[in-house]
Each structure stands twice: as structure tokens, then as C-alpha cells.
Amino acid sequence: MAAEHQLEEPQAPQRTQRLAPAWWSHPGGAAAQRGAIFGSPVHAESGGDDEGHGPAGEQAAAQHPNDGPWGGGDGPGGRRLGRPVPALTSSRGLMIIALVVVVASLIGGGLGVGVEGAAEGGRLTLHQASSSASKGADRTAAVLSQVLPGVVYLQVDAGGRRTTGTGILLDANGHILTNNHVIAPQGTPGAITVTFSTGQHHPAIIVGRDVGSDLAVLRVAGVSGLSPATFGDSDNVQVGEPVMAIGAPYGLRGTVTSGIVSAVDRPIVSGSLDSPAGHSYLDALQTDAPINPGNSGGPLLDASGTVIGINTVIRSSDPDSSDPYGSDSTSGSIGLGFAIPIDQATAVAAQLIGGGRATPPTIGVTLDRGFDGGAKITDVHAAGSKLQVGDVITAADGVAVTDADDLIALIRGRRANGTTELTVLRNGASLKIEAKLASAPTDSTSTKA
């Protein structure tokens, strides 16, 4: 988790310059803000305005009516065409129109546009044919109009710094689900302000947060008429399924992006052991839907508009970054985004609301963090376990395990009090062992699984 940069006061624009369009401003003001995916860096930029001025304040030159490719003249638009244009009301003009109609009608089937000719006045009338693509777009717009009220935007002020993120309304009682790193980017929570889709602002309190799962639950009081999000079943998510992400990338609230599910059961470790925001283990959904700083805590939606994941981290393209999952201020979407499956997220949220702390699943072993080629067991502390010291776990429910972090992430994505099938190397032989899952307090720095 990279450190956020303090906001700088914007310099007053010179009298000859034009202000940047309001839609490019950060929700908290026009000042530029820098940071990481775990806290939405915002770069104030300028663009063209509605008077035709570009970013440099230069007005685009209007083309003279006579500046056509044939020079000035008496043709349509001032162009000299070199020969007279037949009048549409003449017999020759009507013959040309009829020929155009025939050709256009033959081509129209391939273009999806029907062309009809009206003899009166020699006019052509174009009728846009309906298509499945437009119907699909209409349906997507209808789905989003129902979903957007359940998405909120967070502003956190802590230690003299301001960060932003996204959240999801869990219920009509004002509970909000988001990432822990959004509300505590430096490890300590700050003052939180929630902005609803209506633009209203309300302060929020923290109900509970969990570093190990990178999740937190907030609550706003005294707010009525809330529209909670609809939650799906992330166990049924399939690779290739279309998805949408909603959030406030770089402070642009209500931004919608789309893509597909690129992978499931992707073990991801975000942050580092010495990161102030903590060390989190995710059994993540991978997506190529663009996710950028400020999307953290927002929903990943399926085509029907149900929430299937919580957008949390991105893979940075910066080869010099000490944290490759988006902590660098220059990081942005390269098509590698990761979301916490909603089944895992809501299970943690229920624990935080019920008791203020999370107790993730565990198989009751301690692992060698320095071992590669699997998760090597150094201690077994679960009664009745079939696992032994020295066993190397190479897969969990068929998902490959390359090290201790992989196994911890995959186990924490399983359901408590269930079972998982482990592939184990013991004395050179490969075994299948069914391990029971128990619950234990989260320790984000632990080597226990």
C-alpha cells in the first residue's frame, strides 16, 4: 500500500486561461490528489470546454463555407462541382432518385437500414431498423438505473490526507460494505463521508473491519429511502461471463466499465507484511473490466445487475513497484483486476455486523512461508487432522498451490464448517486428503491456514 500524497491547493488560473470543465473535477474540489489503487489518486486535468476551446485554451478555427476541396464556387456548400446538378423535380432527377433507391434497398439489408423513396418533392426517407444490439444496450441501461442507487462513494480524511473509494449498500438500515484499505489506507481509520447517488452527503461510523480479508462495514444513521444492492451467488460465476464494474476511478463518480470474468479462484495476496494498510489474502475473481484507483470497494456485477464481487486490487504494470497490485500512484488498468467473491464478502460482513470481528475458515496448520513448490506444513494443531508435519500441499479443490500464501488465500475463500479436498505430497507419494474447515480469529501476519 503506497503512501497517499497530500492534497495541494490549486493555483489560481491566469486571466487568459479557461477553467477545466467541472465534470473533470475531483468530488472534493479541483485540487489534484495522488495516491494508489488503495485510495484513489486523483489527477486534475483540463480538457476542452463547450465554447470550442481545447486543453491549451485555443479555439478551433471554423472552416469557411467556401473552403471545400474544389475551391470557392456555386455548388452545394459553396463548392464548384464542375457540372450542373440535375434538379430533383426534373424527370432526370427523379430517375436518379429511383436508381439510388433501388441500390440502397439492396444494400440496406446488410446495413440494417431500410431506404424508402417519396416521389413528392423528390425526398428520401431513412428508417433506422431496430436491432438486437440496441435492445441489449437498452437492457443494460435499465439494469444500471436500478443498480446505481445502491452504490455509494466514500471520502476518507486521515492524517492530513484525503482518499476516496466506493461502497455498496447492504440493507435499508444503512450498512455499507467496502474495503478496509479504503477507510484505513495508512492503517488507522479516518473521518468518513458517504455520498449517495442523489449527491447527498452523510457521515458514517465503522461497524467493524477485517485486515486479513480487506473488508469493512460502515453505517449511516438517519437516512431513509435507501435502495440496497442485489447480491448474487459467486460460486456459480463462470469464466467468460460478462461483467460490469461501478465506482469512482480518479474521483469520477458513477463510472461504469465492462468486461468478462477472466478467471476464478485466483489466490491473491495484497499489501505486504510491513504495509500500514495490512496484509490481505483473497480467493479472487479476475476480470478485465477496467478497474482504476477509486474503484476499490465497488461492485462487480453480472449481466442481470446482481453483485458477484467487491473490486479490490489491480495488477500494476510498473516493474519497479514493490507492491505489484496497484499501490503505485502511476498505476492504472491493464486488464488485470481482482474482486473478492460476494459469498466470501457477505459472510465476513455478517460476522462484522454481528460481533465486530471476522473468523475465517482454517484447516489448523502452520506453514513454511519460505518454501516454494507448494505449502509445506511445519505444525498441525487441529485435533483429528489427517495432515502431518512435512506434508506439502500442492492443490486445494483442484486449484494449484505454489506456496503458503496461495493456500491461505484459497482456504479463506472457502465456507466455514465445510470441507476441502487437498492434494498432498508425502514421502514422494501424492495423496488426496479431505480436511475439515474450522473458524479462527484473523491474523493478517500469520502463517497459519
ZINORPE-V186019 format. One record per residue. N is the residue number from 1. RES is the residue in one small letter. NEAR is the number of other C-alpha atoms within 8 Angstrom. Layout:
{{N;RES;NEAR} {N;RES;NEAR}}
//
This chain:
{{1;m;14} {2;a;10} {3;a;8} {4;e;12} {5;h;8} {6;q;9} {7;l;10} {8;e;7} {9;e;5} {10;p;7} {11;q;4} {12;a;4} {13;p;7} {14;q;5} {15;r;5} {16;t;4} {17;q;7} {18;r;7} {19;l;6} {20;a;11} {21;p;10} {22;a;5} {23;w;5} {24;w;10} {25;s;14} {26;h;13} {27;p;8} {28;g;5} {29;g;6} {30;a;9} {31;a;12} {32;a;11} {33;q;12} {34;r;13} {35;g;17} {36;a;18} {37;i;19} {38;f;17} {39;g;16} {40;s;19} {41;p;17} {42;v;11} {43;h;8} {44;a;11} {45;e;7} {46;s;9} {47;g;8} {48;g;11} {49;d;9} {50;d;5} {51;e;5} {52;g;8} {53;h;12} {54;g;11} {55;p;8} {56;a;5} {57;g;9} {58;e;7} {59;q;8} {60;a;7} {61;a;4} {62;a;4} {63;q;5} {64;h;5} {65;p;7} {66;n;10} {67;d;11} {68;g;10} {69;p;5} {70;w;8} {71;g;9} {72;g;10} {73;g;8} {74;d;8} {75;g;8} {76;p;6} {77;g;8} {78;g;12} {79;r;15} {80;r;11} {81;l;7} {82;g;4} {83;r;4} {84;p;5} {85;v;4} {86;p;7} {87;a;7} {88;l;11} {89;t;8} {90;s;8} {91;s;7} {92;r;9} {93;g;11} {94;l;12} {95;m;8} {96;i;8} {97;i;11} {98;a;9} {99;l;8} {100;v;8} {101;v;11} {102;v;8} {103;v;8} {104;a;10} {105;s;11} {106;l;7} {107;i;8} {108;g;11} {109;g;9} {110;g;6} {111;l;6} {112;g;10} {113;v;11} {114;g;12} {115;v;12} {116;e;10} {117;g;11} {118;a;9} {119;a;7} {120;e;5} {121;g;7} {122;g;11} {123;r;8} {124;l;8} {125;t;8} {126;l;8} {127;h;8} {128;q;7} {129;a;7} {130;s;7} {131;s;7} {132;s;6} {133;a;6} {134;s;8} {135;k;9} {136;g;8} {137;a;8} {138;d;8} {139;r;8} {140;t;9} {141;a;8} {142;a;8} {143;v;10} {144;l;9} {145;s;8} {146;q;7} {147;v;11} {148;l;9} {149;p;14} {150;g;12} {151;v;17} {152;v;13} {153;y;14} {154;l;12} {155;q;11} {156;v;13} {157;d;11} {158;a;11} {159;g;5} {160;g;6} {161;r;10} {162;r;10} {163;t;14} {164;t;15} {165;g;18} {166;t;16} {167;g;15} {168;i;15} {169;l;16} {170;l;10} {171;d;11} {172;a;11} {173;n;6} {174;g;12} {175;h;12} {176;i;13} {177;l;14} {178;t;16} {179;n;13} {180;n;14} {181;h;14} {182;v;15} {183;i;11} {184;a;12} {185;p;17} {186;q;9} {187;g;9} {188;t;7} {189;p;9} {190;g;10} {191;a;9} {192;i;12} {193;t;11} {194;v;13} {195;t;12} {196;f;11} {197;s;11} {198;t;6} {199;g;6} {200;q;7} {201;h;8} {202;h;8} {203;p;9} {204;a;12} {205;i;8} {206;i;9} {207;v;11} {208;g;11} {209;r;13} {210;d;12} {211;v;14} {212;g;11} {213;s;9} {214;d;12} {215;l;15} {216;a;16} {217;v;15} {218;l;13} {219;r;12} {220;v;13} {221;a;7} {222;g;4} {223;v;7} {224;s;5} {225;g;5} {226;l;11} {227;s;9} {228;p;11} {229;a;14} {230;t;8} {231;f;8} {232;g;8} {233;d;9} {234;s;10} {235;d;5} {236;n;5} {237;v;9} {238;q;8} {239;v;9} {240;g;7} {241;e;9} {242;p;10} {243;v;13} {244;m;14} {245;a;16} {246;i;13} {247;g;18} {248;a;16} {249;p;13} {250;y;12} {251;g;13} {252;l;13} {253;r;9} {254;g;9} {255;t;9} {256;v;8} {257;t;10} {258;s;11} {259;g;11} {260;i;13} {261;v;15} {262;s;10} {263;a;10} {264;v;11} {265;d;9} {266;r;10} {267;p;13} {268;i;10} {269;v;11} {270;s;11} {271;g;12} {272;s;9} {273;l;7} {274;d;6} {275;s;9} {276;p;8} {277;a;13} {278;g;13} {279;h;15} {280;s;12} {281;y;16} {282;l;15} {283;d;15} {284;a;13} {285;l;15} {286;q;13} {287;t;14} {288;d;13} {289;a;13} {290;p;12} {291;i;14} {292;n;14} {293;p;17} {294;g;17} {295;n;18} {296;s;20} {297;g;15} {298;g;17} {299;p;15} {300;l;14} {301;l;13} {302;d;12} {303;a;9} {304;s;6} {305;g;10} {306;t;11} {307;v;14} {308;i;16} {309;g;14} {310;i;16} {311;n;16} {312;t;14} {313;v;13} {314;i;14} {315;r;11} {316;s;15} {317;s;7} {318;d;8} {319;p;6} {320;d;4} {321;s;9} {322;s;4} {323;d;12} {324;p;11} {325;y;10} {326;g;17} {327;s;15} {328;d;14} {329;s;11} {330;t;5} {331;s;13} {332;g;11} {333;s;12} {334;i;9} {335;g;9} {336;l;10} {337;g;16} {338;f;12} {339;a;14} {340;i;14} {341;p;13} {342;i;14} {343;d;10} {344;q;11} {345;a;12} {346;t;8} {347;a;8} {348;v;13} {349;a;12} {350;a;8} {351;q;12} {352;l;15} {353;i;10} {354;g;6} {355;g;7} {356;g;10} {357;r;10} {358;a;11} {359;t;10} {360;p;11} {361;p;15} {362;t;14} {363;i;11} {364;g;11} {365;v;13} {366;t;12} {367;l;13} {368;d;11} {369;r;9} {370;g;4} {371;f;10} {372;d;7} {373;g;8} {374;g;13} {375;a;19} {376;k;13} {377;i;15} {378;t;10} {379;d;9} {380;v;12} {381;h;7} {382;a;8} {383;a;4} {384;g;4} {385;s;10} {386;k;6} {387;l;7} {388;q;9} {389;v;8} {390;g;8} {391;d;11} {392;v;11} {393;i;15} {394;t;14} {395;a;13} {396;a;15} {397;d;8} {398;g;8} {399;v;7} {400;a;7} {401;v;14} {402;t;10} {403;d;13} {404;a;15} {405;d;11} {406;d;13} {407;l;15} {408;i;12} {409;a;14} {410;l;13} {411;i;13} {412;r;14} {413;g;10} {414;r;10} {415;r;9} {416;a;10} {417;n;9} {418;g;9} {419;t;8} {420;t;11} {421;e;11} {422;l;14} {423;t;14} {424;v;13} {425;l;12} {426;r;10} {427;n;4} {428;g;5} {429;a;6} {430;s;8} {431;l;8} {432;k;8} {433;i;10} {434;e;8} {435;a;11} {436;k;10} {437;l;13} {438;a;11} {439;s;10} {440;a;8} {441;p;8} {442;t;10} {443;d;6} {444;s;10} {445;t;6} {446;s;5} {447;t;10} {448;k;9} {449;a;12}}
//
